[in-house]
Amino acid sequence: MDVTLHLAQEPEADELLGRSPLAALVGMLLDQQVPMEWAFAGPHTIARRLNADDLDAHEIAAYDPDEFAALLSTKPAVHRYPGSMAKRIQQLCAYLVEHYEGDPTALWEGAASGKDLLKRLNDLPGFGKQKSQIFLALLGKQLGVRPSGWREAAGAYGEPEAYRSVADITGPESLQRVRTHKQQLKAAAKASAK
């Protein structure tokens, strides 16, 4: 991986996301209940606070939980719920250490198919079906990870130019298209609830 993503809308944070598989996974994990840019800037903030150029699954998994929670809670906080997210990040890193020797690329390098990769992503702590499908679509659309059947496994998120999720954001214009899509979904859900 060494591409430029545009998810945090901050050059240094986006650069880290494009070269660090763990940063991209952590950003995806953080992408809930906060604006997308805040979530995907989180890995860069964590790396800076660790005085590191990258995130390391072994280091994060072994970090004292209270100290790691404090690191994420320091203002500005990495997430709206920094304590619970610190725990989830450490669980994710511990899982990667236990199952993939701490190397997130082993998740997809050993995948036999898109379906297999989706299952591997679903097995990650903090990743449900939708988050896994979105991350699979991000891998395929922007990071060149395209096992056989990846689009089908990613569902609607894998469709070309779908503008449904972070997988389709390549700059400010596509960000706005994704936001518009999400607003339309919320409006439709609200209307049907009446």
KEKE-3310 file (N, C-alpha, C; in steps of 0.2 Angstrom, whole numbers, plus 5000, padded with zeros to 4 digits):
npx = (5004:5003:4997:4988:4975:4960:4952:4953:4954:4965:4981:4993:4987:4980:4990:4996:4986:4986:4998:4999:4992:4987:4983:4973:4964:4961:4956:4944:4938:4936:4926:4912:4898:4904:4910:4916:4929:4935:4936:4945:4956:4960:4970:4982:4983:4984:4996:5005:5004:5010:5023:5027:5030:5021:5008:5008:5004:5008:5014:5003:4993:5000:5000:4997:4981:4974:4982:4982:4969:4969:4978:4970:4960:4965:4964:4963:4951:4952:4940:4923:4919:4931:4937:4930:4933:4947:4948:4943:4951:4963:4959:4957:4970:4976:4970:4975:4988:4987:4982:4987:5001:5002:5002:4992:4991:4991:4978:4972:4981:4982:4969:4957:4947:4935:4924:4930:4939:4930:4924:4935:4937:4925:4927:4935:4937:4925:4921:4907:4895:4892:4902:4913:4910:4911:4925:4931:4927:4934:4947:4947:4943:4952:4964:4969:4968:4961:4954:4947:4930:4928:4920:4907:4906:4907:4895:4883:4892:4903:4900:4904:4908:4898:4896:4892:4899:4915:4923:4922:4927:4937:4941:4936:4924:4918:4917:4906:4896:4895:4890:4878:4871:4870:4862:4850:4846:4844:4834:4824:4822:4817:4805:4798:4796:4786)
npy = (4994:5010:5023:5039:5043:5051:5053:5058:5071:5079:5082:5075:5066:5058:5054:5045:5035:5030:5023:5015:5000:4996:5009:5012:5002:5005:5018:5015:5007:5017:5025:5028:5036:5048:5062:5057:5062:5066:5053:5046:5054:5050:5039:5045:5055:5047:5040:5051:5055:5044:5046:5041:5036:5028:5016:5002:4986:4976:4985:4993:4983:4979:4990:4998:4997:5008:5019:5019:5023:5035:5042:5042:5050:5063:5080:5087:5075:5058:5052:5053:5044:5041:5032:5019:5017:5016:5004:4995:4997:4992:4978:4975:4976:4966:4955:4955:4952:4940:4932:4935:4938:4952:4958:4967:4966:4953:4949:4951:4946:4933:4929:4919:4923:4936:4933:4926:4935:4945:4937:4936:4949:4952:4944:4952:4961:4973:4975:4974:4967:4977:4987:4979:4976:4989:4992:4982:4986:4998:4993:4987:4997:5008:5004:4993:4980:4966:4952:4938:4940:4951:4963:4958:4952:4964:4969:4982:4992:4989:4992:5001:5018:5021:5030:5028:5027:5028:5021:5027:5039:5051:5064:5081:5083:5070:5067:5075:5070:5057:5062:5068:5057:5049:5058:5058:5045:5045:5054:5047:5036:5043:5048:5036:5032:5039)
npz = (5000:4995:4992:4990:5000:5003:5015:5028:5025:5027:5023:5030:5038:5029:5020:5029:5031:5018:5016:5027:5032:5044:5050:5041:5044:5057:5056:5049:5059:5069:5062:5066:5073:5073:5063:5047:5043:5055:5061:5052:5053:5066:5067:5063:5073:5084:5081:5081:5095:5100:5097:5085:5067:5062:5065:5076:5078:5088:5097:5101:5106:5117:5125:5140:5146:5152:5151:5137:5134:5140:5132:5120:5125:5128:5125:5108:5108:5101:5097:5099:5109:5117:5127:5126:5112:5113:5119:5109:5099:5104:5106:5092:5088:5096:5091:5078:5080:5086:5076:5064:5065:5068:5057:5046:5032:5029:5031:5019:5009:5010:5007:4999:4990:4987:4995:5005:5010:5015:5025:5034:5037:5044:5055:5063:5078:5082:5069:5059:5047:5038:5040:5036:5023:5017:5020:5012:5000:4999:4999:4987:4977:4979:4985:4977:4981:4976:4976:4968:4965:4973:4972:4972:4985:4992:4991:4988:4990:4983:4970:4955:4955:4965:4976:4990:5001:5011:5003:4990:4991:4984:4985:4988:4980:4977:4991:4994:4986:4992:5005:5001:4997:5009:5016:5009:5011:5025:5025:5018:5027:5038:5033:5030:5042:5048)
capx = (5000:5007:4993:4985:4968:4957:4947:4953:4954:4971:4987:4997:4983:4978:4996:4997:4981:4988:5004:4998:4986:4984:4980:4967:4959:4959:4951:4938:4935:4933:4921:4905:4895:4908:4911:4921:4935:4937:4937:4950:4962:4962:4976:4987:4983:4987:5004:5009:5004:5015:5029:5029:5028:5016:5005:5011:4999:5011:5014:4996:4990:5003:5000:4993:4974:4972:4986:4980:4963:4971:4981:4965:4956:4968:4960:4956:4950:4952:4934:4917:4919:4938:4938:4928:4937:4954:4948:4941:4958:4968:4956:4958:4977:4978:4967:4979:4994:4986:4980:4991:5007:5002:5002:4986:4991:4990:4971:4970:4986:4980:4962:4956:4942:4932:4920:4934:4941:4924:4923:4941:4935:4919:4930:4939:4933:4922:4919:4901:4895:4892:4909:4917:4909:4914:4932:4932:4926:4939:4953:4947:4942:4957:4971:4972:4967:4955:4953:4941:4923:4928:4914:4900:4907:4907:4888:4882:4898:4908:4898:4908:4905:4892:4896:4889:4903:4922:4926:4921:4929:4944:4942:4930:4918:4916:4915:4900:4892:4893:4886:4871:4868:4868:4857:4844:4844:4841:4827:4819:4820:4813:4799:4795:4794:4780)
capy = (5000:5017:5028:5044:5043:5058:5052:5063:5078:5082:5079:5071:5060:5054:5050:5039:5030:5027:5019:5010:4996:4996:5015:5012:4998:5009:5023:5012:5005:5023:5028:5027:5041:5054:5063:5053:5065:5065:5046:5044:5058:5047:5035:5050:5058:5042:5039:5057:5054:5038:5048:5036:5037:5023:5012:4995:4981:4973:4990:4995:4978:4978:4996:4998:5000:5014:5024:5020:5026:5042:5044:5044:5055:5069:5085:5085:5067:5055:5050:5055:5039:5038:5026:5013:5016:5014:4997:4992:4997:4987:4972:4974:4975:4960:4950:4955:4949:4933:4928:4937:4941:4959:4961:4968:4964:4946:4948:4950:4943:4925:4927:4915:4926:4941:4931:4924:4941:4947:4933:4938:4956:4951:4941:4957:4964:4980:4975:4970:4965:4983:4990:4974:4977:4995:4991:4978:4990:5003:4990:4985:5003:5012:5001:4988:4973:4964:4945:4936:4941:4956:4967:4955:4952:4970:4971:4988:4996:4987:4995:5007:5025:5021:5035:5026:5026:5030:5018:5031:5046:5053:5071:5085:5082:5064:5067:5079:5065:5052:5065:5069:5050:5048:5062:5055:5039:5047:5058:5042:5033:5047:5049:5030:5031:5043)
capz = (5000:4995:4988:4994:5001:5005:5019:5033:5022:5030:5020:5033:5040:5023:5018:5034:5029:5011:5017:5033:5032:5051:5051:5037:5048:5063:5054:5048:5066:5072:5058:5068:5078:5072:5056:5044:5043:5062:5062:5048:5056:5072:5067:5063:5080:5089:5079:5084:5102:5102:5094:5079:5061:5059:5070:5076:5081:5094:5102:5104:5109:5123:5129:5146:5143:5155:5147:5130:5134:5142:5126:5115:5128:5128:5120:5106:5109:5095:5096:5104:5115:5117:5131:5123:5106:5114:5121:5103:5095:5107:5104:5085:5087:5099:5086:5072:5083:5088:5070:5058:5067:5069:5050:5043:5025:5029:5030:5012:5005:5010:5005:4992:4986:4990:5000:5010:5013:5019:5031:5038:5040:5048:5061:5066:5083:5080:5062:5057:5040:5034:5040:5033:5016:5015:5020:5007:4994:4999:4997:4980:4973:4980:4987:4973:4983:4972:4975:4964:4968:4978:4971:4974:4992:4995:4990:4984:4991:4978:4963:4952:4956:4969:4981:4996:5007:5011:4997:4984:4992:4982:4985:4990:4976:4979:4998:4994:4983:4997:5010:4998:4997:5015:5018:5005:5015:5031:5024:5016:5033:5042:5029:5030:5049:5049)
cpx = (5004:5003:4991:4978:4966:4951:4947:4953:4960:4977:4991:4993:4981:4984:4997:4992:4983:4993:5003:4992:4983:4980:4973:4962:4957:4954:4944:4934:4932:4927:4914:4904:4900:4908:4917:4928:4939:4940:4944:4957:4964:4968:4982:4988:4986:4994:5008:5009:5009:5022:5032:5027:5022:5013:5007:5006:5001:5011:5007:4993:4993:5003:4996:4986:4972:4976:4984:4974:4964:4974:4975:4960:4958:4965:4965:4956:4950:4945:4929:4918:4927:4940:4936:4931:4944:4953:4947:4948:4962:4965:4957:4966:4979:4975:4972:4986:4993:4985:4984:4998:5008:5002:4995:4985:4990:4983:4969:4975:4985:4973:4961:4951:4939:4927:4924:4937:4936:4923:4929:4940:4930:4922:4933:4934:4931:4920:4913:4901:4895:4899:4914:4917:4912:4921:4934:4932:4932:4946:4953:4947:4949:4964:4973:4971:4960:4955:4947:4934:4923:4922:4908:4900:4905:4899:4888:4888:4903:4906:4902:4904:4898:4891:4891:4893:4910:4925:4926:4924:4936:4945:4936:4924:4915:4913:4908:4895:4890:4889:4879:4868:4866:4862:4850:4842:4841:4834:4822:4817:4816:4806:4795:4793:4788:4774)
cpy = (5006:5021:5034:5043:5050:5057:5057:5070:5082:5078:5074:5064:5055:5051:5044:5033:5026:5022:5014:5006:4996:5003:5015:5008:5002:5014:5020:5010:5012:5027:5026:5033:5047:5056:5059:5056:5065:5058:5044:5048:5055:5043:5040:5053:5053:5041:5045:5057:5049:5040:5043:5038:5033:5020:5005:4991:4979:4979:4992:4990:4977:4984:4995:5001:5007:5020:5025:5024:5034:5046:5046:5050:5062:5074:5087:5077:5064:5053:5053:5051:5037:5032:5019:5011:5013:5006:4993:4992:4992:4980:4970:4972:4968:4954:4949:4951:4942:4929:4930:4940:4948:4962:4961:4966:4957:4944:4947:4946:4935:4924:4924:4918:4932:4939:4929:4930:4945:4944:4935:4945:4956:4948:4946:4960:4971:4980:4971:4969:4972:4986:4985:4975:4984:4995:4987:4982:4995:4999:4989:4991:5007:5010:4995:4981:4970:4956:4944:4937:4946:4961:4964:4954:4958:4973:4978:4993:4995:4990:5001:5013:5025:5027:5034:5027:5029:5027:5022:5038:5047:5060:5075:5084:5076:5063:5070:5074:5060:5055:5066:5062:5048:5052:5060:5049:5040:5050:5052:5038:5036:5048:5042:5028:5034:5039)
cpz = (5000:4990:4993:4994:5003:5010:5025:5031:5025:5027:5024:5036:5034:5020:5023:5032:5022:5011:5022:5033:5039:5052:5047:5041:5054:5062:5053:5054:5069:5068:5060:5074:5078:5065:5053:5044:5050:5063:5059:5050:5062:5072:5067:5070:5085:5087:5082:5092:5105:5100:5089:5073:5058:5066:5070:5081:5088:5099:5105:5108:5116:5128:5135:5144:5146:5152:5140:5130:5136:5135:5121:5118:5128:5123:5115:5106:5102:5093:5101:5110:5115:5121:5128:5116:5107:5116:5114:5099:5097:5106:5097:5084:5090:5094:5080:5074:5084:5081:5064:5060:5067:5062:5046:5036:5024:5029:5023:5007:5005:5009:4999:4988:4990:4996:5006:5014:5017:5025:5036:5041:5045:5055:5065:5072:5081:5073:5061:5050:5036:5034:5036:5025:5013:5015:5014:5000:4993:4997:4990:4976:4974:4982:4983:4975:4980:4971:4971:4968:4973:4978:4973:4982:4995:4994:4986:4985:4986:4971:4961:4953:4960:4974:4987:5002:5006:5005:4991:4985:4989:4982:4987:4986:4977:4986:4998:4991:4988:5003:5007:4998:5004:5018:5015:5009:5021:5030:5022:5022:5037:5039:5030:5038:5052:5048)
residu = (MET:ASP:VAL:THR:LEU:HIS:LEU:ALA:GLN:GLU:PRO:GLU:ALA:ASP:GLU:LEU:LEU:GLY:ARG:SER:PRO:LEU:ALA:ALA:LEU:VAL:GLY:MET:LEU:LEU:ASP:GLN:GLN:VAL:PRO:MET:GLU:TRP:ALA:PHE:ALA:GLY:PRO:HIS:THR:ILE:ALA:ARG:ARG:LEU:ASN:ALA:ASP:ASP:LEU:ASP:ALA:HIS:GLU:ILE:ALA:ALA:TYR:ASP:PRO:ASP:GLU:PHE:ALA:ALA:LEU:LEU:SER:THR:LYS:PRO:ALA:VAL:HIS:ARG:TYR:PRO:GLY:SER:MET:ALA:LYS:ARG:ILE:GLN:GLN:LEU:CYS:ALA:TYR:LEU:VAL:GLU:HIS:TYR:GLU:GLY:ASP:PRO:THR:ALA:LEU:TRP:GLU:GLY:ALA:ALA:SER:GLY:LYS:ASP:LEU:LEU:LYS:ARG:LEU:ASN:ASP:LEU:PRO:GLY:PHE:GLY:LYS:GLN:LYS:SER:GLN:ILE:PHE:LEU:ALA:LEU:LEU:GLY:LYS:GLN:LEU:GLY:VAL:ARG:PRO:SER:GLY:TRP:ARG:GLU:ALA:ALA:GLY:ALA:TYR:GLY:GLU:PRO:GLU:ALA:TYR:ARG:SER:VAL:ALA:ASP:ILE:THR:GLY:PRO:GLU:SER:LEU:GLN:ARG:VAL:ARG:THR:HIS:LYS:GLN:GLN:LEU:LYS:ALA:ALA:ALA:LYS:ALA:SER:ALA:LYS)
# end
